[in-house]
């Protein structure tokens, strides 16, 4: 069996709406997504890969922007290897899909049917199997399929599907089906968190996850996979081509100035990234989110601030004092103690903060999230 080196990517979701970002920054992010295509082409060239496998949801929908289609064709043309695309639930194949309309280069092969098909690559002693979503949901595409092994040939699968969820409406795939498939390597997509290298029977498989995060459910480093197959063995190397990351950070501001506490908790370089910072702990005055945003926003591509702090418990010790402050707190504490839900207690705490700010001639701060 000849050694084969392949680049495996999935779930780029080009032209995602980025609805949580301001309009201008959402447009920037969509443009940057297209740049991932060039990054893939450069990586394929520099690593000298034999195959590129794109396992579905390359596009976020069947109606990409015109320039996305143009850049997709150009990037695919620049890959010095055969490229296989298995359309997924977001970019499923139909007569009206971009894959049917675009003038794709000759090195690109798109699976167009919901049943398994095979491309034979004699120069590589390899056979590439795959199938396509033909609508936005799919039954099990691999179930009951087994490829015969041919002496000296490597069997490779390119497929979009949901591993480990038998009831999934997105091509459910089981480890038993992978083990019985007759594949040497299965390049999968759909799940956005990378699997790392796995094995079912004699079949090696993985899904790389999305190559760049698009929201706070896709935080941290993201990858594409470089895979080497030889004599039944498999090696996988994760490569990051992303330009930005989404990160979430929780900061305890108890007894501290919130701005200083956040600065102390931040890593060195965040200017390219999208952050959600949540403040927790006990404070008497709610953090001023507008002021914090003004002081911090230039450190990030985009910043969200959340206030989940609680009213300092010792504040209630003043309740009952023969002062305006004490009488105010006493009345609120009665309602706080009688509250039946956490949300009611939260409202009483916020009312206390609001009232104390007014009594202290401070700015009234009731905002819990800056966006």
N, C-alpha and C positions, 0 to 999 in steps of 0.2 A: 504494500500500500504506500503510495507516494505521500510525502509530506505536503500539507496544504495549510496556507496561512490565510485567514479571512478576517474581515472587519464586519462586525455585527452591531447594528444600531436599530433603534425603534422609538416610536412615540415622540417624534419631534413636535408634532401638533403645530405645524407652521400656520401662521395667521390666527393664532389664539387671540381672543378679544382683550385679554388683560383688563377686565372690567374694574378691578380693584385699584388700578392706577389712574392718575389724571390722563386726559385724552392725549396730550402731547407725549407723555412718557410711554403710554401704551403703544403709540405709533413707533417710537424709538425701539421698544422691545420687539415689535413685529419685524422691523428692519434687521435687528440683531439676530433674530431667529433665522432669517434667510442666510446670514453669514455663517451659520452652523453648517450649511451645505458646502461652502467652500472649505471650511475646516475639515469636514469629512473627506473631501477630495484630496486635500493636501496630506492628510494622515494616510490615506490609502496609498498615495504615491511615495511618501517618505518611508513607509514601512514595507513597501513592495508586496502588498497583499495579492493573493490570487483571485479572491472573490470578495464582493461586498454584498451583505445580506441586510435588507431593510424590512423588518418584520412588522409592518403595519402602523397605521396612524402617523404616517409621514406628514400628512396634512390634517388640519383640525376639522375640515369639512370638505364637501364636494364642490365648494365654490370659492376657491382661493383667489386672492388678488392677481391681476394680470402679471405684475412684476414678479410675484412668487413663482408662477409657472415658468416665466422666462429664466429666472435664476436657477430653478430646479433643473431645467433642461441643460443649461450651461454647465452647472456643477457636475451633473451625471456624465456629460460628455468629457469632462476633464479627468474622470477616474480611469486609470490605465488597467482596468480589470473588468470582468463581467459583473454586472449588478443584477440582483434579483429582488423584486418587490412583492410582498404578500399583503395586499390591501386589508385593512382592519375595519372596525366598526365606524370610525370617523371618516375614513377615506375609501369606503367600500367601492368595489368595481361595478360599473354599469356602463351602458352605451353613452351616457351623458357625463361620466366622471372625467376628471382631468387626465387620468391615465389613458382614456380612450381618445381624448381630444388633442393632447399635446404631441408634438413631433419628437418623441423620445429617441435618443441615439441608439445605434445598433447594438451597443454593448449592454443595453438594459432589457431585462426580461420581466414582464409583469404577469403574475398569475391572475387569470381572469374568471376562473370557474370555482364553484364551491365543492368540487371533487378533486382529489389528488391528481396532479400532473407531474411529469418528470422531464427535466432537461439533462441531456447527456453532454458532458464536457470531456471529450477524449484526450485533449492535451493535458488535462489535470487528472485523468483517471478518476473522475468524480461524476456523481449524479446528484442533481439538486431537485428535491421534491417540494411541492407546496400547493397551497390552495388559497382562495380569496374569499373574504366576506363579499356577498353580492347584495346585501342590504345591511341596515345598521344593527342587526342582530344575526346570530348564527347558531345553529345546532352544532353538535360535535363533528368536526371535520376530520379528525384523526381516528375516530372510533371504527374498529373493524379493519383498519388498514395495516398492511405489513408489506414492506418492500423486501424482495429477495436480495440476498447479498450476492454480489458478483466478485469473484476472485480478482484482487488487485484494485478494486474500485472503492472509493469512499462514498457513503450515502449521507447526504446532508439535507436537513429539513428547514424550510423557511416558512413560518406560520405565526399568525396572530391568534392568541387564545388565552384563556383564563385557567391557569394550572391550579389544581387542587380544589376546585369548586364545581362539583358535579351538577349543580342546579343553575349554573351561570348561563345567562342568555348570550354570552359572548364566547362561543366555541369552547365549552368546558373540556379540559384535558386532564387526564389522570396519569400518575406515574406508571401505572400498569400499561396504559396505552403507549407511553413513551418507550417502556422497556420492550414491548412487543413490536415496535414499529420497524425494526431492522435498520435504524439510523445509527450512524456513528456520532453525529452531532445534530442537535435540534436548536435552531436559532429562533427564539420565541419573542413575542412582544405582548403588550397590553398592560401589564402591571408596571407601575411607574417607579417602584423601588427595586433597585438591582438585586438579583438573586445570588450573584456569585456563581461559581461553577458547581453543578450538581450532576449526579449520575443515577440513572434508573436502569437496572440490568447492565447491558453493555452500551447503553445510549448516554452520552454526555449531553447536557443541555444547560441553557441559561437564558435569562432575559436581562438586558442591560439597564432597564429602567429608562426614564427620559434623560436625554443628554444635558438638559438645562431646566431648572425649576421654573414654574410659571405661577406659583402661589405658595401660601404658607403651609399647604399640605404636601409640598415638594421641597423641603428644606435641605440644606447641606450640599455636599459635593455630589455631582452627577457625572455619569460616565457613558462611554461607548466601550465595546469589548473587542480586543484583539485576541484571536483564537488560533492556536496551532494544533493541527491534528497529524499524528504519525503513529503507525503501527498500533492502533487501538488506544493510544494515550492522547491526552488532551491537556493543553496549557492555556490558561486564560489570564490576560492582563487588562486591567481597567485603565482607561485613559480619559482624562477630563479635557473636554474641548470647550467648556462653558465659559462665557465671559462674565456672568453674574450669578450670584446665589441668593436664595431667600433664606433668612435666618430668623429665629425667634429667641428672645433673650428675656429672662425674668430677673428683675433686680429688686432686692429687699432694701427699702429706703427707711426702715425703722431707725429713728434717731439720727438720720443723716440728711444732708442737703440732697434732694433728688438728682440735681444736675451733676454734683460731684460723684454720687453713687453710680450713676450711669456711666460717666467717664471712666471710673475705676474698673467697671465690669466689661467695657468694650475691648475687643481685640484690636491689634494695631491698625489694620487696614480694612476699612469697611466701605470706602467711597464708591465702589462698584456695585454694592449689594443693596438688596431690599430688606429692611429690618422691621420687625414688630417687637417693640420693647414694652413689657408689662411690668408695672411697678406694684409690688406687694409689700406687706408689713403694716405697721400701725403708725398713723400720723394724726395730728390734731387738725391741721389744715390740708385740704386736698391739694395734691400737686397741680401746679399751674401748667396745663398741657400746652397752651398757646405759647407761653414763655419758653418752655422746654423745647418745643418744636423749633422756635426761632433760633435757639442757641445750638441745636443739634443737627438740624436738617441737612446742612452742607456737608456733613460727614458721611452721607449715604446717597445712593441713587434715589431712594425713596424711603420714607420713614413713617411708621404708624406707632402711636403711643397709646397705651391703655393704662387706666388707673383702676387697679383692683385692691388698693389699700383699704384698711379698715380704720375706723375711728379709734384712737388710742383709748384703751379701757380706763386708764386713770382719769380721763376727762370727766367721766361720770361721777368721780369722787367729789366734784364741786356741786353736784346736784343737791339742792336743799339749803345751800348757803344763803344767808340773808342778803343777797345781792341780786341785781337784775340777771346777771349771768347764772347764778345758782337757781333762781326761780324758773328761768327759761329751760335749763337742763333738767330740772326736776319734772317738769311737765312732759318733756319729751321722753325722759327715762320711763315714766309710767307707761307710755305707749310702746316704747321699745320692749319692755318686759312683758307686755301683754300681746305682743305680735305673735302670730301663729306660723308665719313663714319667714324664710331667710330673706326673701325679697322685701317684706314689710320692715324687717330689722334694718336692711340696707337703706331703705328710704328714710327711716328715722335717723340713722347715722348721718346721712347726707344732709338732712334738715338741720341736725346739730352743727355740722360743719358750716353750712350756709349761715345759720344764725350767729355762730361765734365769729365768723368772718365779718358780718355786719356790725356786731357789737364792738369788735376790735378795729372798726373802720378799715377793714381789709377788702380786697377785691373779692366779689362773690364768684366762686369757682365751683361749677356743678357738672362740668363736662367730664365724661368718662372715657372718651376716645376721640382722638383728633381727626379721624376720618371715618 
